[in-house]
C-alpha cells in the first residue's frame, strides 16, 4: 500500500524529522538552477537547518529513509552503514 502525505508526516515525527517548508514537491533555492521539484525534509526537527535538508524524488524514497532510520535506531552499531545506503 502506497503511503500518503498524512502517513508520511506521522512517520517522520516518529523518527524526529519533519517536512521542510512544505509537504508538496517544490524547488528551493538550494536545489540550484535547473533543479527538478522534489520533497524536502529536515532530518532533525528539533534543530532544522537549511544545510541539513534532505531531498527525495518520491514518497517511496521517503518511506525507505524512515525504515532505515528505524533500523539504525534498533542497530546503533550499524547506524552509519544503514543510513549511507539510503542517503
FENZI-V170981 format. One record per backbone hydrogen bond with DSSP energy under -1.0 kcal/mol. CO is the residue of the C=O (numbers start at 1). NH is the residue of the N-H. E is the energy in kcal/mol with one decimal. If there is no record, write none. Layout:
BEGIN
CO/NH/E + CO/NH/E
END
This chain:
BEGIN
4/8/-2.5 + 5/9/-2.8 + 6/10/-2.3 + 7/11/-2.6 + 8/12/-2.5 + 9/13/-1.7 + 10/14/-1.3 + 12/17/-2.8 + 13/16/-1.0 + 16/45/-3.1 + 18/42/-3.0 + 20/22/-2.8 + 26/38/-2.2 + 28/31/-2.0 + 29/32/-1.2 + 32/35/-1.5 + 38/26/-2.1 + 39/56/-2.5 + 40/20/-2.5 + 41/54/-3.0 + 42/18/-2.0 + 44/47/-1.2 + 49/52/-1.4 + 50/53/-1.2 + 54/41/-2.4 + 56/39/-3.2 + 58/62/-1.3 + 59/63/-2.4 + 60/64/-2.2 + 61/65/-2.0 + 62/66/-2.6 + 63/67/-2.5 + 64/68/-2.1 + 65/69/-2.3 + 66/70/-2.3 + 67/71/-2.4 + 68/72/-2.9 + 69/73/-1.9 + 70/74/-1.7 + 71/75/-1.8 + 75/78/-2.4 + 78/82/-2.7 + 79/83/-2.6 + 80/84/-1.9 + 83/87/-1.6
END
